[in-house]
Amino acid sequence: MPPGDPKRSRPDFPVALTASFATCSVCCMMSHERVASEEELRAFRAITDGRDDMVRRARTAGVSKNRIHVLSGIARTTVDRILKEKD
């Protein structure tokens, strides 16, 4: 079919995006990115939920505060705070 034929089921390409189509696409992408980010945050929370108890167990087992800090990557001040909270 020749370009511009009214029997064509789709428009000729390239087609300029209309403002409403572009906005919809951006909204959909942001929504997808938001959902993915929220899922990532939930996964992070699931991993870190037991952090404080893990630090306390390690200290009770005789692991030094500095070693807990080095192995876990938790700031030394945070390790101190976690251990102080239980006292």
ZAVEXMI-725235 format. One record per atom (N, C-alpha, C): residue in one letter; y, x, z. Coordinates in steps of 0.02 Angstrom, whole numbers, padded with zeros to 5 digits, always signed. Layout:
<drenlums>
AYXZ;...
</drenlums>
This chain:
<drenlums>
M-00059+00042+00000;M+00000+00000+00000;M+00062+00045+00000;P+00111+00026-00038;P+00172+00067-00040;P+00212+00059+00025;P+00250+00112+00042;P+00291+00107+00103;P+00338+00048+00099;G+00348+00014+00155;G+00393-00043+00157;G+00360-00108+00135;D+00296-00107+00117;D+00260-00167+00095;D+00254-00215+00155;P+00274-00277+00150;P+00271-00324+00207;P+00201-00339+00230;K+00149-00321+00192;K+00080-00334+00212;K+00053-00281+00259;R+00089-00226+00267;R+00065-00172+00312;R+00065-00198+00384;S+00014-00177+00421;S+00008-00201+00490;S+00048-00159+00540;R+00067-00099+00520;R+00107-00056+00565;R+00167-00030+00527;P+00218-00009+00563;P+00279+00013+00530;P+00270+00080+00496;D+00315+00095+00450;D+00314+00161+00418;D+00330+00214+00470;F+00303+00272+00461;F+00317+00327+00508;F+00358+00380+00473;P+00401+00417+00504;P+00414+00414+00576;P+00457+00354+00594;V+00445+00329+00655;V+00483+00272+00680;V+00524+00296+00740;A+00587+00281+00741;A+00629+00300+00797;A+00610+00258+00858;L+00608+00290+00916;L+00592+00253+00977;L+00652+00209+00996;T+00637+00150+01015;T+00690+00107+01040;T+00700+00124+01113;A+00758+00108+01139;A+00773+00123+01209;A+00722+00090+01256;S+00704+00028+01242;S+00657-00007+01287;S+00588+00026+01285;F+00565+00047+01227;F+00500+00080+01222;F+00501+00147+01259;A+00554+00186+01250;A+00560+00250+01283;A+00563+00241+01358;T+00599+00192+01382;T+00604+00179+01454;T+00537+00159+01482;C+00502+00117+01448;C+00436+00095+01470;C+00389+00155+01475;S+00390+00198+01426;S+00346+00256+01426;S+00361+00303+01484;V+00426+00314+01498;V+00445+00357+01553;V+00424+00326+01619;C+00434+00260+01626;C+00414+00226+01688;C+00339+00232+01698;C+00301+00224+01645;C+00228+00229+01650;C+00207+00300+01670;M+00241+00350+01642;M+00224+00419+01659;M+00242+00433+01732;M+00299+00410+01754;M+00319+00421+01823;M+00271+00385+01870;S+00249+00327+01851;S+00203+00290+01892;S+00136+00328+01897;H+00113+00354+01841;H+00050+00393+01841;H+00058+00456+01883;E+00115+00490+01876;E+00127+00550+01916;E+00131+00533+01990;R+00162+00477+02006;R+00167+00456+02076;R+00098+00442+02105;V+00057+00406+02068;V-00011+00390+02091;V-00050+00455+02101;A-00046+00501+02054;A-00082+00564+02060;A-00057+00604+02121;S+00008+00604+02133;S+00036+00639+02190;S+00013+00608+02256;E+00012+00542+02258;E-00010+00508+02319;E-00084+00522+02332;E-00124+00524+02281;E-00195+00540+02290;E-00203+00611+02316;E-00163+00657+02290;E-00165+00727+02312;E-00145+00732+02386;L-00095+00694+02406;L-00074+00695+02476;L-00128+00666+02522;R-00162+00613+02500;R-00216+00585+02540;R-00273+00636+02548;A-00289+00671+02495;A-00342+00722+02498;A-00322+00778+02546;F-00258+00798+02543;F-00233+00850+02588;F-00239+00828+02660;R-00220+00766+02673;R-00224+00739+02742;R-00296+00738+02766;A-00342+00719+02723;A-00413+00718+02743;A-00437+00787+02763;I-00413+00838+02729;I-00433+00906+02743;I-00402+00931+02808;T-00339+00913+02820;T-00302+00941+02876;T-00305+00899+02940;D-00334+00840+02937;D-00336+00797+02996;D-00366+00831+03057;G-00417+00872+03049;G-00450+00904+03106;G-00423+00972+03122;R-00366+00990+03096;R-00338+01057+03104;R-00328+01076+03177;D-00296+01034+03216;D-00281+01051+03285;D-00345+01061+03326;D-00393+01016+03317;D-00457+01024+03352;D-00493+01088+03332;M-00489+01106+03267;M-00520+01167+03243;M-00489+01228+03277;V-00422+01228+03284;V-00387+01284+03316;V-00409+01288+03389;R-00413+01232+03423;R-00434+01232+03494;R-00506+01257+03501;R-00550+01234+03457;R-00620+01257+03460;R-00626+01332+03450;A-00587+01358+03402;A-00589+01430+03388;A-00565+01469+03449;R-00511+01446+03480;R-00484+01481+03539;R-00534+01478+03597;T-00565+01420+03607;T-00615+01412+03660;T-00675+01458+03647;A-00691+01469+03584;A-00747+01513+03566;A-00729+01587+03573;G-00666+01601+03590;G-00645+01670+03601;G-00608+01703+03543;V-00591+01666+03493;V-00553+01694+03437;V-00480+01702+03460;S-00451+01760+03447;S-00382+01772+03469;S-00333+01728+03429;K-00275+01717+03459;K-00223+01677+03426;K-00203+01709+03359;N-00197+01775+03360;N-00177+01809+03298;N-00230+01802+03244;R-00294+01806+03264;R-00348+01800+03215;R-00351+01728+03187;I-00339+01679+03229;I-00336+01609+03206;I-00280+01603+03154;H-00223+01632+03170;H-00165+01631+03124;H-00183+01664+03057;V-00213+01722+03059;V-00229+01760+02998;V-00281+01724+02956;L-00333+01700+02987;L-00388+01668+02949;L-00370+01599+02922;S-00331+01562+02960;S-00315+01493+02940;S-00252+01488+02897;G-00208+01537+02904;G-00145+01532+02869;G-00094+01488+02905;I-00112+01465+02964;I-00067+01424+03004;I-00018+01472+03038;A+00046+01453+03039;A+00097+01495+03071;A+00079+01508+03143;R+00093+01568+03166;R+00077+01587+03235;R+00111+01540+03285;T+00173+01521+03271;T+00209+01475+03316;T+00174+01407+03318;T+00144+01386+03262;T+00108+01323+03260;T+00043+01328+03300;V+00009+01385+03295;V-00052+01396+03335;V-00033+01392+03409;D+00021+01425+03429;D+00043+01422+03499;D+00058+01351+03521;R+00092+01313+03478;R+00110+01244+03494;R+00047+01201+03502;I-00001+01209+03457;I-00064+01170+03460;I-00100+01185+03525;L-00104+01248+03543;L-00140+01267+03604;L-00103+01245+03667;K-00038+01243+03664;K+00003+01223+03722;K-00002+01147+03733;E-00008+01109+03679;E-00010+01036+03684;E-00068+01011+03727;K-00123+01044+03724;K-00184+01023+03760;K-00178+01037+03834;D-00138+01087+03853;D-00132+01107+03924;D-00100+01055+03967;
</drenlums>
